[in-house]
């Protein structure tokens, strides 16, 4: 496994609106709360350190892959990249 350390940051933001928001981008949320019909407030940040294997799993959950950080499927530094986490 790689010696590198990765960081996962979860940002919580609350929005109050008259209509359901559905899935919107961060940019849309910003615009809705600063120039639009919504109220919002920042609730906090949670940061977690990840090792290589945890980073690969988190990348796949986001729809990305191990190659984003040049890791193999086991979280090791690699030039030959796998497509599925183990």
C-alpha positions, 0 to 999 in steps of 0.5 A: 500500500502507498505511504501517501495519506489522502483526505476526505472532506464532507461539507454540510450545508442546510437549505430551506426552500419552498420547493424541493431542491432535488439534485443540484450542484454546489454552484446552484446551491450557492446561487439559490441561497445568495441571489435566489429564493432559498435560505442557507447556512453552513453546518460544518466540516468533517475531515477524515484521513484515508490510507490508499485502500480507503481512498480507492474505495471512496473514489469508486463510490464517487464514480471515479477510479484508482487512476485518479491518484495513480493507485492500483485497486489495492491502494498501492502506487502503480503504473499499471492500474486496475479498474475494480477495488479489492 
